[in-house]
Amino acid sequence: MATAQSITTDHYKLFPSPRNRHKAIFQHEVFLPYPYMLIDLESYHFKGKYSLFAAYRISDQKMGQLVTLDLPEDEAKFMDRFVPD
């Protein structure tokens, strides 16, 4: 059985999505408190790089997902278009 490698930062414990094209954590971060929601980042047609992680937020012990984006305009686009189920 394979185990996912986790990444621990000052704020999160992260588990990368196997669908990530880019294996990096980018500067612009959006935490979403929806651990089971399917988020299709491809459909947003971002200009820059992006990645998605299952996330455990250390400060309040909340599970969710973390979207990280390379460009601030992609972060704004995501925030404008994202609608939780």
ABEGO torsion letter per residue (X at the ends): XBBBBBBBBAABBBBBBAABABABBBABBBBBABAABBBBAAAAGBABBBBBBBBBBAAAGBBBBBBBBABAAAAAAAAAABBBX
